[in-house]
Amino acid sequence: MRHNYKNLKIWMIGIAIANEISDILIEFPKHERYDLSSQISRCSVSMPSNIAEGSSRTDKSFSHFLDISLGSSFELVTQLLIAKHRKYINEIQFNQLEIKIEEFQRMTMGFQNGLK
């Protein structure tokens, strides 16, 4: 069965996270543009992108793309922890993003379990 990714709540949450990350990255120091901020941007964009790409595949293949999306989400939290340590984001920003990312992770894992 193929899925319309635009109708998937996990894709919508992924898009919202990517957009919020984009807004936050504007405030990062210029010297991080090609380092940490680039990595953070790529991870956040990877989350909904892999859901979209995988949705055109079989459920077994889609599950693999969901694994990649989940991996990007865990990587993103790690990079945000580094950004918080470097004082590029504050505790409140980190906590709000972490809550959204954890919701994305729970929902994605639940959706993935339903594919099997």
FIDOBA-650096 format. One record per residue (C-alpha): residue number from 1; z, x, y; chain; residue in three letters. Coordinates in steps of 0.05 Angstrom, whole numbers, padded with zeros to 5 digits. Layout:
pos=NUM | zz=Z | xx=X | yy=Y | unit=A | code=ALA
...
***
This chain:
pos=1 | zz=00000 | xx=00000 | yy=00000 | unit=A | code=MET
pos=2 | zz=-00017 | xx=00026 | yy=00069 | unit=A | code=ARG
pos=3 | zz=00030 | xx=00016 | yy=00127 | unit=A | code=HIS
pos=4 | zz=00015 | xx=00002 | yy=00200 | unit=A | code=ASN
pos=5 | zz=00056 | xx=00057 | yy=00232 | unit=A | code=TYR
pos=6 | zz=00058 | xx=00022 | yy=00300 | unit=A | code=LYS
pos=7 | zz=00098 | xx=-00034 | yy=00268 | unit=A | code=ASN
pos=8 | zz=00149 | xx=00013 | yy=00235 | unit=A | code=LEU
pos=9 | zz=00217 | xx=00016 | yy=00270 | unit=A | code=LYS
pos=10 | zz=00224 | xx=00089 | yy=00249 | unit=A | code=ILE
pos=11 | zz=00160 | xx=00106 | yy=00285 | unit=A | code=TRP
pos=12 | zz=00184 | xx=00069 | yy=00347 | unit=A | code=MET
pos=13 | zz=00250 | xx=00106 | yy=00347 | unit=A | code=ILE
pos=14 | zz=00213 | xx=00172 | yy=00337 | unit=A | code=GLY
pos=15 | zz=00169 | xx=00158 | yy=00397 | unit=A | code=ILE
pos=16 | zz=00230 | xx=00140 | yy=00440 | unit=A | code=ALA
pos=17 | zz=00265 | xx=00205 | yy=00420 | unit=A | code=ILE
pos=18 | zz=00202 | xx=00246 | yy=00435 | unit=A | code=ALA
pos=19 | zz=00196 | xx=00214 | yy=00503 | unit=A | code=ASN
pos=20 | zz=00269 | xx=00225 | yy=00519 | unit=A | code=GLU
pos=21 | zz=00263 | xx=00298 | yy=00498 | unit=A | code=ILE
pos=22 | zz=00202 | xx=00306 | yy=00542 | unit=A | code=SER
pos=23 | zz=00242 | xx=00281 | yy=00602 | unit=A | code=ASP
pos=24 | zz=00300 | xx=00328 | yy=00587 | unit=A | code=ILE
pos=25 | zz=00255 | xx=00389 | yy=00578 | unit=A | code=LEU
pos=26 | zz=00232 | xx=00383 | yy=00651 | unit=A | code=ILE
pos=27 | zz=00301 | xx=00409 | yy=00670 | unit=A | code=GLU
pos=28 | zz=00300 | xx=00470 | yy=00624 | unit=A | code=PHE
pos=29 | zz=00294 | xx=00539 | yy=00655 | unit=A | code=PRO
pos=30 | zz=00222 | xx=00563 | yy=00665 | unit=A | code=LYS
pos=31 | zz=00234 | xx=00624 | yy=00621 | unit=A | code=HIS
pos=32 | zz=00246 | xx=00577 | yy=00561 | unit=A | code=GLU
pos=33 | zz=00179 | xx=00542 | yy=00569 | unit=A | code=ARG
pos=34 | zz=00146 | xx=00581 | yy=00512 | unit=A | code=TYR
pos=35 | zz=00209 | xx=00591 | yy=00470 | unit=A | code=ASP
pos=36 | zz=00263 | xx=00540 | yy=00458 | unit=A | code=LEU
pos=37 | zz=00234 | xx=00483 | yy=00498 | unit=A | code=SER
pos=38 | zz=00167 | xx=00490 | yy=00462 | unit=A | code=SER
pos=39 | zz=00202 | xx=00488 | yy=00394 | unit=A | code=GLN
pos=40 | zz=00242 | xx=00427 | yy=00415 | unit=A | code=ILE
pos=41 | zz=00180 | xx=00392 | yy=00440 | unit=A | code=SER
pos=42 | zz=00141 | xx=00406 | yy=00376 | unit=A | code=ARG
pos=43 | zz=00198 | xx=00381 | yy=00332 | unit=A | code=CYS
pos=44 | zz=00207 | xx=00316 | yy=00371 | unit=A | code=SER
pos=45 | zz=00132 | xx=00302 | yy=00370 | unit=A | code=VAL
pos=46 | zz=00128 | xx=00319 | yy=00296 | unit=A | code=SER
pos=47 | zz=00176 | xx=00264 | yy=00277 | unit=A | code=MET
pos=48 | zz=00133 | xx=00203 | yy=00296 | unit=A | code=PRO
pos=49 | zz=00068 | xx=00241 | yy=00284 | unit=A | code=SER
pos=50 | zz=00083 | xx=00253 | yy=00211 | unit=A | code=ASN
pos=51 | zz=00101 | xx=00180 | yy=00202 | unit=A | code=ILE
pos=52 | zz=00034 | xx=00160 | yy=00233 | unit=A | code=ALA
pos=53 | zz=-00005 | xx=00209 | yy=00190 | unit=A | code=GLU
pos=54 | zz=00032 | xx=00192 | yy=00126 | unit=A | code=GLY
pos=55 | zz=00024 | xx=00117 | yy=00136 | unit=A | code=SER
pos=56 | zz=-00050 | xx=00123 | yy=00119 | unit=A | code=SER
pos=57 | zz=-00034 | xx=00153 | yy=00051 | unit=A | code=ARG
pos=58 | zz=-00007 | xx=00128 | yy=-00015 | unit=A | code=THR
pos=59 | zz=00067 | xx=00114 | yy=-00019 | unit=A | code=ASP
pos=60 | zz=00079 | xx=00179 | yy=-00057 | unit=A | code=LYS
pos=61 | zz=00042 | xx=00220 | yy=-00005 | unit=A | code=SER
pos=62 | zz=00074 | xx=00180 | yy=00052 | unit=A | code=PHE
pos=63 | zz=00142 | xx=00200 | yy=00023 | unit=A | code=SER
pos=64 | zz=00122 | xx=00273 | yy=00031 | unit=A | code=HIS
pos=65 | zz=00104 | xx=00262 | yy=00104 | unit=A | code=PHE
pos=66 | zz=00171 | xx=00227 | yy=00114 | unit=A | code=LEU
pos=67 | zz=00205 | xx=00289 | yy=00086 | unit=A | code=ASP
pos=68 | zz=00169 | xx=00331 | yy=00138 | unit=A | code=ILE
pos=69 | zz=00190 | xx=00282 | yy=00193 | unit=A | code=SER
pos=70 | zz=00262 | xx=00285 | yy=00170 | unit=A | code=LEU
pos=71 | zz=00260 | xx=00361 | yy=00167 | unit=A | code=GLY
pos=72 | zz=00236 | xx=00362 | yy=00239 | unit=A | code=SER
pos=73 | zz=00293 | xx=00316 | yy=00259 | unit=A | code=SER
pos=74 | zz=00346 | xx=00362 | yy=00229 | unit=A | code=PHE
pos=75 | zz=00312 | xx=00422 | yy=00261 | unit=A | code=GLU
pos=76 | zz=00313 | xx=00385 | yy=00328 | unit=A | code=LEU
pos=77 | zz=00389 | xx=00374 | yy=00324 | unit=A | code=VAL
pos=78 | zz=00398 | xx=00449 | yy=00311 | unit=A | code=THR
pos=79 | zz=00355 | xx=00467 | yy=00371 | unit=A | code=GLN
pos=80 | zz=00392 | xx=00417 | yy=00415 | unit=A | code=LEU
pos=81 | zz=00458 | xx=00450 | yy=00394 | unit=A | code=LEU
pos=82 | zz=00429 | xx=00516 | yy=00418 | unit=A | code=ILE
pos=83 | zz=00407 | xx=00484 | yy=00483 | unit=A | code=ALA
pos=84 | zz=00477 | xx=00455 | yy=00493 | unit=A | code=LYS
pos=85 | zz=00508 | xx=00523 | yy=00480 | unit=A | code=HIS
pos=86 | zz=00462 | xx=00554 | yy=00532 | unit=A | code=ARG
pos=87 | zz=00481 | xx=00497 | yy=00580 | unit=A | code=LYS
pos=88 | zz=00410 | xx=00470 | yy=00586 | unit=A | code=TYR
pos=89 | zz=00438 | xx=00402 | yy=00565 | unit=A | code=ILE
pos=90 | zz=00508 | xx=00375 | yy=00572 | unit=A | code=ASN
pos=91 | zz=00554 | xx=00346 | yy=00520 | unit=A | code=GLU
pos=92 | zz=00537 | xx=00274 | yy=00539 | unit=A | code=ILE
pos=93 | zz=00462 | xx=00286 | yy=00533 | unit=A | code=GLN
pos=94 | zz=00471 | xx=00320 | yy=00467 | unit=A | code=PHE
pos=95 | zz=00516 | xx=00265 | yy=00439 | unit=A | code=ASN
pos=96 | zz=00468 | xx=00210 | yy=00460 | unit=A | code=GLN
pos=97 | zz=00409 | xx=00245 | yy=00429 | unit=A | code=LEU
pos=98 | zz=00447 | xx=00262 | yy=00366 | unit=A | code=GLU
pos=99 | zz=00465 | xx=00188 | yy=00356 | unit=A | code=ILE
pos=100 | zz=00392 | xx=00168 | yy=00362 | unit=A | code=LYS
pos=101 | zz=00368 | xx=00223 | yy=00316 | unit=A | code=ILE
pos=102 | zz=00421 | xx=00205 | yy=00264 | unit=A | code=GLU
pos=103 | zz=00398 | xx=00132 | yy=00267 | unit=A | code=GLU
pos=104 | zz=00327 | xx=00156 | yy=00257 | unit=A | code=PHE
pos=105 | zz=00348 | xx=00197 | yy=00197 | unit=A | code=GLN
pos=106 | zz=00387 | xx=00140 | yy=00164 | unit=A | code=ARG
pos=107 | zz=00331 | xx=00091 | yy=00175 | unit=A | code=MET
pos=108 | zz=00277 | xx=00139 | yy=00152 | unit=A | code=THR
pos=109 | zz=00316 | xx=00156 | yy=00088 | unit=A | code=MET
pos=110 | zz=00326 | xx=00082 | yy=00074 | unit=A | code=GLY
pos=111 | zz=00252 | xx=00068 | yy=00085 | unit=A | code=PHE
pos=112 | zz=00233 | xx=00127 | yy=00041 | unit=A | code=GLN
pos=113 | zz=00279 | xx=00102 | yy=-00015 | unit=A | code=ASN
pos=114 | zz=00243 | xx=00035 | yy=-00012 | unit=A | code=GLY
pos=115 | zz=00176 | xx=00070 | yy=-00025 | unit=A | code=LEU
pos=116 | zz=00198 | xx=00097 | yy=-00093 | unit=A | code=LYS
***
